[in-house]
């Protein structure tokens, strides 16, 4: 996509070109009356100030933002109109090391051993995770991974399944009569 350039003589004389039609300005003013996020409202105001022949440094000072923020708002509007001024949604796993499917595949290797009744060693899981992502990580990352996939920390069983209650009672009686 080729960008149109402002002719050099306009910069020398200090003139600013108005880029919006009257219909577009009316659309921007109407958009200000909508129930929209504050960031989008501010970007619309930046575009309207440009159309009133205000320069970008003055707009930045008036709005309390940086010059690059004003420039980005103007470029976004020039490329996509009012819809382009809408803030991008933020969410999801911004700092993920692996996708959820990759995490499931990693845990599947350890899940077979855990399903067979063996103890899961967190240090082994952490080493495999670090090898997969290519850099060291903290223990909390591994615990968060396990929690995210529904793994839980099992507590030790309260008694042995093959316990002998008679032997336990005999031991208690003998221990209570000891000097």
C-alpha positions as CSV (number, residue, x, y, z in Angstrom):
1,X,0.0,0.0,0.0
2,X,1.5,3.3,-1.1
3,X,1.2,6.2,1.4
4,X,0.4,9.7,0.1
5,X,2.9,12.3,1.1
6,X,2.3,15.9,2.0
7,X,3.9,18.1,-0.5
8,X,7.1,19.8,0.7
9,X,5.8,23.3,0.0
10,X,3.0,22.9,2.5
11,X,5.5,22.1,5.2
12,X,7.5,25.2,4.4
13,X,4.6,27.6,4.5
14,X,3.3,26.0,7.8
15,X,0.0,24.9,6.3
16,X,-1.8,21.8,7.4
17,X,-3.9,19.8,5.0
18,X,-7.4,18.9,6.1
19,X,-7.9,15.2,5.4
20,X,-11.5,14.6,6.3
21,X,-14.7,15.4,4.3
22,X,-17.6,17.1,6.0
23,X,-19.4,13.8,6.1
24,X,-16.5,12.2,7.9
25,X,-16.3,15.1,10.4
26,X,-20.0,14.7,11.1
27,X,-19.5,11.0,11.6
28,X,-16.7,11.6,14.1
29,X,-18.8,14.1,16.1
30,X,-21.7,11.6,16.1
31,X,-19.3,8.9,17.4
32,X,-18.4,11.1,20.4
33,X,-22.0,10.9,21.6
34,X,-21.9,7.1,21.6
35,X,-21.1,5.1,24.7
36,X,-17.5,4.2,23.9
37,X,-14.3,3.6,25.9
38,X,-12.4,6.6,27.0
39,X,-9.4,5.7,24.9
40,X,-11.5,5.7,21.7
41,X,-13.1,9.0,22.7
42,X,-9.7,10.6,23.1
43,X,-8.5,9.3,19.7
44,X,-11.6,10.7,18.0
45,X,-10.9,14.0,19.7
46,X,-7.3,14.0,18.4
47,X,-8.6,13.5,14.8
48,X,-11.1,16.3,15.2
49,X,-8.5,18.7,16.5
50,X,-6.3,17.9,13.5
51,X,-9.3,18.8,11.3
52,X,-9.5,22.2,13.1
53,X,-6.0,22.9,11.8
54,X,-4.3,22.2,15.1
55,X,-0.7,20.8,14.8
56,X,0.3,17.5,16.3
57,X,2.6,18.9,19.0
58,X,-0.2,21.3,20.1
59,X,-2.7,18.4,20.1
60,X,-0.3,16.3,22.2
61,X,0.0,19.1,24.7
62,X,-3.7,19.7,24.9
63,X,-4.6,16.1,25.3
64,X,-1.8,15.3,27.7
65,X,-0.3,12.5,25.6
66,X,2.9,12.0,23.6
67,X,3.4,13.1,20.1
68,X,3.7,9.5,18.9
69,X,0.3,8.7,20.4
70,X,-1.3,11.5,18.4
71,X,0.5,10.4,15.3
72,X,-0.6,6.8,15.8
73,X,-4.3,7.9,16.2
74,X,-4.1,10.0,13.0
75,X,-2.5,7.1,11.0
76,X,-5.1,4.6,12.4
77,X,-8.0,6.9,11.3
78,X,-6.5,7.5,7.9
79,X,-6.2,3.8,7.3
80,X,-9.4,2.5,8.8
81,X,-11.8,5.3,9.8
82,X,-13.7,5.4,13.1
83,X,-13.5,1.6,13.6
84,X,-9.7,1.8,13.6
85,X,-9.7,4.1,16.6
86,X,-11.3,1.4,18.7
87,X,-8.8,0.1,21.3
88,X,-7.5,-3.4,20.7
89,X,-8.8,-6.0,23.3
90,X,-6.2,-7.1,25.8
91,X,-6.5,-10.4,27.3
92,X,-5.4,-14.0,27.1
93,X,-2.1,-15.3,28.0
94,X,0.2,-12.5,27.1
95,X,3.4,-14.1,28.4
96,X,2.8,-17.7,27.6
97,X,5.8,-20.0,27.0
98,X,3.8,-22.8,25.4
99,X,0.3,-23.1,23.9
100,X,-2.3,-25.0,25.9
101,X,-2.1,-27.9,23.5
102,X,1.7,-28.1,23.9
103,X,1.3,-28.0,27.7
104,X,-1.2,-30.9,27.5
105,X,1.2,-32.9,25.4
106,X,4.0,-32.3,27.9
107,X,1.8,-33.3,30.8
108,X,0.5,-36.4,28.9
109,X,4.0,-37.9,29.1
110,X,4.0,-37.5,32.9
111,X,0.3,-38.3,33.3
112,X,0.8,-42.0,32.3
113,X,3.2,-42.4,35.2
114,X,1.0,-40.5,37.6
115,X,-2.0,-42.6,36.5
116,X,-0.1,-45.8,37.3
117,X,0.2,-44.7,40.9
118,X,3.8,-43.3,40.8
119,X,4.7,-40.0,42.4
120,X,5.2,-37.1,40.0
121,X,8.5,-35.4,40.6
122,X,8.2,-31.7,40.1
123,X,11.9,-31.4,39.4
124,X,11.7,-33.8,36.5
125,X,8.6,-32.0,35.1
126,X,10.4,-28.6,35.5
127,X,13.5,-29.9,33.7
128,X,11.3,-31.2,30.8
129,X,9.4,-27.9,30.6
130,X,12.6,-25.8,30.6
131,X,14.0,-28.0,27.9
132,X,10.8,-27.5,25.8
133,X,10.8,-23.7,26.1
134,X,14.5,-23.2,25.9
135,X,15.2,-21.2,29.1
136,X,15.0,-21.6,32.9
137,X,11.8,-20.8,34.7
138,X,10.5,-20.6,38.3
139,X,8.8,-23.3,40.3
140,X,5.6,-21.3,40.4
141,X,5.3,-21.6,36.7
142,X,5.2,-25.3,37.0
143,X,2.6,-25.3,39.8
144,X,0.5,-22.8,37.8
145,X,0.7,-25.2,34.8
146,X,-0.5,-28.1,36.9
147,X,-3.3,-26.1,38.3
148,X,-4.3,-24.8,34.9
149,X,-4.8,-28.4,33.6
150,X,-6.7,-29.6,36.7
151,X,-3.9,-31.4,38.4
152,X,-4.0,-31.2,42.1
153,X,-1.7,-31.9,45.0
154,X,-2.7,-35.2,46.6
155,X,-2.4,-35.5,50.3
156,X,-0.9,-38.6,51.9
157,X,-3.5,-41.2,52.7
158,X,-4.6,-41.2,56.4
159,X,-4.0,-44.9,56.8
160,X,-2.4,-47.8,55.0
161,X,-4.9,-49.9,53.0
162,X,-3.6,-53.1,54.6
163,X,-3.5,-51.9,58.2
164,X,-4.1,-54.3,61.0
165,X,-6.5,-52.7,63.5
166,X,-5.9,-55.4,66.2
167,X,-2.1,-54.8,66.1
168,X,-2.7,-51.1,66.4
169,X,-4.9,-51.5,69.5
170,X,-2.3,-53.9,71.0
171,X,0.4,-51.3,70.4
172,X,-1.7,-48.5,72.0
173,X,-2.4,-50.6,75.1
174,X,1.3,-51.5,75.5
175,X,2.4,-47.9,75.0
176,X,-0.1,-46.5,77.5
177,X,1.1,-48.9,80.3
178,X,4.8,-48.2,79.7
179,X,6.6,-46.6,82.7
